Amino acid sequence: MAKSTTFVIVGGGLAGAKAAEALRDKDFDGQVVLIAEEEHLPYERPPLSKEFLAGKKSLSEFTVHDSAWYQEHDVDLRLGALAVSVDAAAHTVGLADDSTVGYDKLLLATGSRSRRLPIPGADAAGVLYLRTYDDGEALNSQLAEGSSLAVVGAGWIGLEVAASARQRGVNVAVVETAKLPLMAALGEEVGTVFAKLHRDHGVDLRLESAVEEISTADGKATGLRLRDGSTIAADAVLVAVGAQPNIELAEQAGLAMGDGGVLVDATLHTSDADIYAVGDIAAAEHPLFGTRIRTEHWANALKQPAIAVAGMLGESTEYAELPYFFTDQYDLGMEYAGHAPSYDRVVFRGDVDGREFVAFWLDADNRVLAGMNVNIWDVLDDVKELIRSRRPVDRDRLADPQAPLGELVG
């Protein structure tokens, strides 16, 4: 009897679940082993800082598949299993319980973990992070009306939690070292919009401020002491200073590394013939931008697995999706597409003060690198087309709400 082919997926998040789904959708009839560190069924993470904290969704509503799906599709889902090693030569994955799993093809979808703060008080009770559902449960239990929360970091997670907390009647202070919120992601022009948004909703936003210590009493966090000597009292502290990609398995396997992640080509193939990588850890060549891009966005976890699975099955398909993310904070909903780590200027169309506008990041040649629609919908496809065209645009027409976006290309 011929040996059955075994494909192993390491990572029990959205990307891992979508990879298992893609394999069965493509009629792969070999063994599929999905190794998941958490005890929960694979689930999506964005709702943790949005609908879950707002009381609008429970875990079952953002779980990718129920347990019956894995049984019906003959997926060997191993919950609570921690992969600790990869022997690329032997084609085996070692688990924490000293067992091993052999593979013919391996997909790494190990995601990220919250960055820790190396400061006094960081290990105290009441110091919270938000990466897993269990983290979300712990945070949720702290957000009682009238309580106080100090947030370290004005990135996406910090601001989304701040918004959810304020809407639940929690007093919130946010401390950020940068000049404005989201400076690394959006730049100064749009960072100003988010600073005003949170201050308009009563957040004590401390910018260009550094946390020296998480103050404690009887082993529990009681607030923050800042470098300038000022203090913030709080019933709980959320540390939201970014994510750290889980690249240790890839490093141990001897894969080529760089740009903060695992180097993969546009097909998401690593330097090893039988290993692919997706999601937060994948520093992928992008066909449009001609550079490697590694982003910790939900869209990659959702869409990259199908491309990697195609490669594992002998097809050749490139991942050419534009980077995409979204957020909902108070009355502001937005979508962002594109890639603008550096840019020449931002052009706005619409009402910025009223938070109903589209922003465009342009290079020196007036080509659109990225766009963000705020409380304006049904324009994302046009924004993406402007980016993909790689052609210069007329800045005045771009800023004119009366000029249809679809007519600006060419």
Secondary structure in CASP SS format (residue, H / E / C, confidence):
PFRMAT SS
TARGET T0000
AUTHOR 0000-0000-0000
METHOD secondary structure of the structure
MODEL  1
M C 1.00
A C 1.00
K C 1.00
S C 1.00
T C 1.00
T E 1.00
F E 1.00
V E 1.00
I E 1.00
V E 1.00
G C 1.00
G C 1.00
G C 1.00
L H 1.00
A H 1.00
G H 1.00
A H 1.00
K H 1.00
A H 1.00
A H 1.00
E H 1.00
A H 1.00
L H 1.00
R H 1.00
D H 1.00
K C 1.00
D C 1.00
F C 1.00
D C 1.00
G C 1.00
Q E 1.00
V E 1.00
V E 1.00
L E 1.00
I E 1.00
A E 1.00
E C 1.00
E C 1.00
E C 1.00
H C 1.00
L C 1.00
P C 1.00
Y E 1.00
E C 1.00
R C 1.00
P H 1.00
P H 1.00
L H 1.00
S H 1.00
K C 1.00
E C 1.00
F C 1.00
L C 1.00
A C 1.00
G C 1.00
K C 1.00
K C 1.00
S C 1.00
L H 1.00
S H 1.00
E H 1.00
F H 1.00
T E 1.00
V C 1.00
H C 1.00
D C 1.00
S H 1.00
A H 1.00
W H 1.00
Y H 1.00
Q H 1.00
E H 1.00
H C 1.00
D C 1.00
V E 1.00
D E 1.00
L E 1.00
R E 1.00
L E 1.00
G C 1.00
A C 1.00
L C 1.00
A E 1.00
V E 1.00
S E 1.00
V E 1.00
D E 1.00
A C 1.00
A C 1.00
A C 1.00
H C 1.00
T E 1.00
V E 1.00
G E 1.00
L E 1.00
A C 1.00
D C 1.00
D C 1.00
S C 1.00
T E 1.00
V E 1.00
G E 1.00
Y C 1.00
D C 1.00
K E 1.00
L E 1.00
L E 1.00
L E 1.00
A C 1.00
T C 1.00
G C 1.00
S E 1.00
R E 1.00
S E 1.00
R C 1.00
R C 1.00
L C 1.00
P C 1.00
I C 1.00
P C 1.00
G C 1.00
A C 1.00
D C 1.00
A C 1.00
A E 1.00
G C 1.00
V E 1.00
L E 1.00
Y C 1.00
L C 1.00
R C 1.00
T C 1.00
Y H 1.00
D H 1.00
D H 1.00
G H 1.00
E H 1.00
A H 1.00
L H 1.00
N H 1.00
S C 1.00
Q C 1.00
L C 1.00
A C 1.00
E C 1.00
G C 1.00
S C 1.00
S E 1.00
L E 1.00
A E 1.00
V E 1.00
V E 1.00
G C 1.00
A C 1.00
G C 1.00
W H 1.00
I H 1.00
G H 1.00
L H 1.00
E H 1.00
V H 1.00
A H 1.00
A H 1.00
S H 1.00
A H 1.00
R H 1.00
Q H 1.00
R C 1.00
G C 1.00
V C 1.00
N E 1.00
V E 1.00
A E 1.00
V E 1.00
V E 1.00
E C 1.00
T C 1.00
A C 1.00
K C 1.00
L C 1.00
P C 1.00
L C 1.00
M H 1.00
A H 1.00
A H 1.00
L H 1.00
G C 1.00
E H 1.00
E H 1.00
V H 1.00
G H 1.00
T H 1.00
V H 1.00
F H 1.00
A H 1.00
K H 1.00
L H 1.00
H H 1.00
R H 1.00
D H 1.00
H C 1.00
G C 1.00
V C 1.00
D E 1.00
L E 1.00
R E 1.00
L C 1.00
E C 1.00
S C 1.00
A C 1.00
V E 1.00
E E 1.00
E E 1.00
I E 1.00
S E 1.00
T E 1.00
A E 1.00
D C 1.00
G C 1.00
K E 1.00
A E 1.00
T E 1.00
G E 1.00
L E 1.00
R E 1.00
L E 1.00
R C 1.00
D C 1.00
G C 1.00
S C 1.00
T E 1.00
I E 1.00
A E 1.00
A C 1.00
D C 1.00
A E 1.00
V E 1.00
L E 1.00
V E 1.00
A C 1.00
V C 1.00
G C 1.00
A E 1.00
Q E 1.00
P E 1.00
N C 1.00
I C 1.00
E H 1.00
L H 1.00
A H 1.00
E H 1.00
Q H 1.00
A C 1.00
G C 1.00
L C 1.00
A C 1.00
M E 1.00
G E 1.00
D C 1.00
G C 1.00
G E 1.00
V E 1.00
L E 1.00
V E 1.00
D C 1.00
A C 1.00
T C 1.00
L C 1.00
H E 1.00
T C 1.00
S C 1.00
D C 1.00
A C 1.00
D C 1.00
I E 1.00
Y E 1.00
A E 1.00
V C 1.00
G H 1.00
D H 1.00
I H 1.00
A E 1.00
A E 1.00
A E 1.00
E E 1.00
H E 1.00
P C 1.00
L C 1.00
F C 1.00
G C 1.00
T E 1.00
R E 1.00
I E 1.00
R C 1.00
T C 1.00
E C 1.00
H C 1.00
W H 1.00
A H 1.00
N H 1.00
A H 1.00
L H 1.00
K H 1.00
Q H 1.00
P H 1.00
A H 1.00
I H 1.00
A H 1.00
V H 1.00
A H 1.00
G H 1.00
M H 1.00
L C 1.00
G C 1.00
E C 1.00
S C 1.00
T C 1.00
E C 1.00
Y C 1.00
A C 1.00
E C 1.00
L C 1.00
P C 1.00
Y E 1.00
F E 1.00
F E 1.00
T E 1.00
D E 1.00
Q E 1.00
Y C 1.00
D C 1.00
L E 1.00
G E 1.00
M E 1.00
E E 1.00
Y E 1.00
A E 1.00
G E 1.00
H C 1.00
A C 1.00
P C 1.00
S C 1.00
Y C 1.00
D C 1.00
R E 1.00
V E 1.00
V E 1.00
F E 1.00
R E 1.00
G E 1.00
D E 1.00
V C 1.00
D C 1.00
G C 1.00
R C 1.00
E E 1.00
F E 1.00
V E 1.00
A E 1.00
F E 1.00
W E 1.00
L E 1.00
D C 1.00
A C 1.00
D C 1.00
N C 1.00
R E 1.00
V E 1.00
L E 1.00
A E 1.00
G E 1.00
M E 1.00
N E 1.00
V E 1.00
N C 1.00
I C 1.00
W C 1.00
D C 1.00
V C 1.00
L H 1.00
D H 1.00
D H 1.00
V H 1.00
K H 1.00
E H 1.00
L H 1.00
I H 1.00
R H 1.00
S H 1.00
R C 1.00
R C 1.00
P E 1.00
V C 1.00
D C 1.00
R H 1.00
D H 1.00
R H 1.00
L H 1.00
A H 1.00
D C 1.00
P C 1.00
Q C 1.00
A C 1.00
P C 1.00
L H 1.00
G H 1.00
E H 1.00
L C 1.00
V C 1.00
G C 1.00
END
